[in-house]
Amino acid sequence: MSDSLPTPPPPTEDIDHDILIEGHTYDGIQEYDNPLPGWWKWIFILSIVYAVPYTIWYHFMDGNTVYDKYKVDEAAKAARIAAMPEVETSDNALFAMLQDDAALKAGQAIYDANCAVCHQKDGGGLVGPNLTDDHYINVKSLADIPKIVEEGVIAKGMTPWKGILDPKQIAQVSAYVASMRGTTPDATKAKAAEGEVIPPWGP
């Protein structure tokens, strides 16, 4: 058997930018230089050039980052909520909302979007307690419900919704939660009663 290596093929004729790199032949394989297109090189070069002032401005000077914009948006939202008129959430006011179909429908939409994940859509409870029976842990009257919605129950993992929901939304969802009392959730999924029995809702 001959130890001589096979003669490498000549450069491809249909690619005029193939350049044979002299001295780069290994095991009969010749190495060619196939340069990147000029437009690609310029994009790469301009990206590096652009990165220098970008890094200086946004990391070492006063460039506004997405976090700064988020803080501005949050401050604007808080200002809008603060400027909204106060909504009465007394026992009498919430009891009146229990008779208002439009308020309850709005409250249901808020509940489904934000509360159902922990209390289930039918109020039977999951992470949070069952909202359909007569037992309550932190509620003694209707007016306690919006307080819990606003402040949350950190020990139980409930998020404070003040600043996320506006005062009107808090009143609406509180009324809807109160309206779930006495309804019948899916018995196979509902949580057992927790807390103490409290008197029926009333003005």
C-alpha positions, 0 to 999 in steps of 0.5 A, a space after each residue: 500500500 502506498 503511503 502517499 496522500 491523495 492529490 487534493 482537488 483544485 479550488 472550486 471554480 464556481 466560487 470565485 472568492 475561495 482562496 487556498 491558504 498555503 501551508 494549511 493541508 492536513 491529511 490531504 485536506 486543503 483549507 480554504 478561506 471563504 470570507 464573510 460578505 462585506 455587509 455582514 462584516 459592517 453590521 458586526 463592526 457597527 454593532 461594536 462601535 454602537 455598543 461603546 456609547 450605549 454601555 457608557 450612557 446606560 450603565 455609567 451615566 443617566 440613560 433611562 433603562 426599562 426599569 426607570 420607565 417602569 418606575 415612571 409608569 408605576 408612579 403615574 398609575 399611583 397618581 391616577 388612583 390617588 386622584 380618583 374619588 373615594 368609594 364608600 365601602 361601609 356595610 351599608 354601601 356594600 350591601 347596596 352593591 349586592 343589589 346592583 347587578 352591574 356592580 356585581 358583574 364588574 366585580 365578577 370580571 375582576 374576581 375571575 381575572 385576579 382571585 379565581 386562581 387561589 379561590 377557584 372560579 366558583 369560590 370553593 377555595 384552593 390556596 385561599 379559603 372557601 368563600 361560599 360557606 358561612 365560616 370566615 377567618 378574618 371577616 366579621 362584617 361586609 366592611 372587612 372584605 375590602 380591607 382584606 382585598 386592599 391589605 392582603 393576608 401576607 401570612 396566608 399568601 394573599 397579595 395586597 391589591 391596593 395600588 393594583 386595583 382602584 377603589 371602585 374595583 376593590 368595592 366591586 370585587 368585595 361585593 361580588 365576593 360577598 355575593 358568593 356566600 350561600 352558593 354551591 361550589 363543586 363539592 369534589 373540589 371545595 375546601 372545608 369550612 375555616 374560621 367562625 360562623 358570622 351573622 348574615 350580611 345586612 345593612 
